[in-house]
Amino acid sequence: MAKNQGKAPLWEAIRKHIAKRGTGFHTPGHQGGRGIDLEVKDFWGLNVLQSDLTEVPGLDSLDMAQGVIREAQQLAAELHGARGTHFLVNGTSAGIMAMSLAVGGPGKVMVVPRNCHVSVIRGLILSGSKPVFVESEVDKDTGLVLGVALAALEEVLARNSEAEAVLLVHPNYFGVCGPLEEQVGLCHRYGKRVLVDEAHGSHFSFHPGLPVSAMEAGADLCAQSYHKTLSSLTQSSLLHWGERWTDEERIKGAVAMVQSTSPSYLLMASLDLARRQMALYGYELWENTLARAAWLREEINKIKGFRCLSREDVYGSGFAQMDETRLVVTGASLGLSGSQLADMLRESYTINVEMAQGAYIVLIITPGTGEGQSRALLTALAQISLQGQTGRYPLTIGSLPPLPLLRMNPREAWFARHRLVSLGDSIGRVAAQTVAPCPPGIPVLIPGEEISPEIGAYLTGLVDTINIVDG
Ligand SMILES: Cc1ncc(COP(=O)(O)O)c(C=O)c1O
């Protein structure tokens, strides 16, 4: 470990600032908790409120970092093997939009998987880039969506020589990873930049039993939701640029476009501390987490009617590795859909899952997952198994309707004059907005796409009105 990784420069500067017990006439309006609702003060405590600071001398500025924030970002870059790193206080969503602004532009082509997160589409709208979609493979037995197969990627690259960049999702919500190193190598051979949505993979660098990380695979840019699998606060993420990315000003300028000029010091300090925690104890914490996940997988598989997928269950050239800390569980042979199982766990056992889709529920195991919590899950599943459900739910993640035609560029459609019509009246018209059920936040429809009868039928179960482009 590099010698400074044991430090947390931003956190230490905040502690020093609070210890001076100075006073100020600046934001935030609650002024270190003195002006806040008493109930909040009592519940959150003064330390949290005093740490909610603004850019005062000694605490640097995120937009033009030259002091402790810069040091904290450099330590994060060093730990992840990146050329540089920027803190994000608006999640990986902001990082993805910034990547699109940094690489794309009006009319520029970007290759993206159609099953990407909604923030990718928002990035295309902001930058005016034109998407070319590449299909992700689907595993026939489990119904899981895999990564993009190399052959499919090469075919799209060969047909779209003008493309600026390729965006890849690594891993997806189910912990499934495509052959990232080969994908990156292929894109670079075609002279394309590679941007990686690594929202669910911030922990990959910390244990060899986890999949390869985007920076290790040679990506140009990647964004990681530190808050999803590591211990920083919700909304805090990192954007890294790799060795091949030399235009630091461009990426920083793009990040500034999508972030507040009053970034939260609570969020930034939590990033600094989560990075320090990983530098000091990452291997050990993920060693234990992998062991807990393996044990849970084994125990779940012993319960009649339940199955927890492992890497041996998944096949396809769009599949290379699986994040074994993600538990993808099905009670399909008890006749249960993922959402029925999730409802039973929540209503009868107060257990909330990360996501339910098709036949599956997805559970995230992290260093924060406790023994009692794990045993409670096993007890709940064992009791559900005894309840005697019958039937068989199809093993899918719920197939989306066929891809609609892209009639207009997403940005053009978003800015076009549009109006709200009933879903029934929308068929054959062009969508003005994104429709993306959350989670997983994957769009069924994006601005510019024609609303097909199949999409209409699919959405009827979810919504009853929709925004369309006028005329
Ligand atoms: C695949 C994927 N990418 C990006 C995001 C956005 O991340 P964040 O919540 O940090 O903005 C999510 C959020 O769920 C996601 O699942």
The ligand as an SDF file (V2000), in Angstrom:
LIG
                    3D

 16 16  0  0  0  0  0  0  0  0999 V2000
  -26.3160    0.2270  -14.1600 C   0  0  0  0  0  0  0  0  0  0  0  0
  -26.4880    1.5540  -13.4700 C   0  0  0  0  0  0  0  0  0  0  0  0
  -25.8150    2.6180  -13.9340 N   0  0  0  0  0  0  0  0  0  0  0  0
  -25.9040    3.8290  -13.3560 C   0  0  0  0  0  0  0  0  0  0  0  0
  -26.7020    4.0270  -12.2530 C   0  0  0  0  0  0  0  0  0  0  0  0
  -26.7790    5.3860  -11.6280 C   0  0  0  0  0  0  0  0  0  0  0  0
  -26.0500    5.3960  -10.4540 O   0  0  0  0  0  0  0  0  0  0  0  0
  -26.2890    6.4660   -9.2840 P   0  0  0  0  0  0  0  0  0  0  0  0
  -27.4650    5.9850   -8.4940 O   0  0  0  0  0  0  0  0  0  0  0  0
  -25.0190    6.4350   -8.4970 O   0  0  0  0  0  0  0  0  0  0  0  0
  -26.5450    7.7810   -9.9190 O   0  0  0  0  0  0  0  0  0  0  0  0
  -27.4390    2.9450  -11.7280 C   0  0  0  0  0  0  0  0  0  0  0  0
  -28.3120    3.1220  -10.5700 C   0  0  0  0  0  0  0  0  0  0  0  0
  -29.0220    2.2660  -10.1290 O   0  0  0  0  0  0  0  0  0  0  0  0
  -27.3320    1.6750  -12.3590 C   0  0  0  0  0  0  0  0  0  0  0  0
  -28.0090    0.6130  -11.9090 O   0  0  0  0  0  0  0  0  0  0  0  0
  1  2  1  0
  2  3  1  0
  2 15  2  0
  3  4  2  0
  4  5  1  0
  5  6  1  0
  5 12  2  0
  6  7  1  0
  7  8  1  0
  8  9  2  0
  8 10  1  0
  8 11  1  0
 12 13  1  0
 12 15  1  0
 13 14  2  0
 15 16  1  0
M  END
$$$$
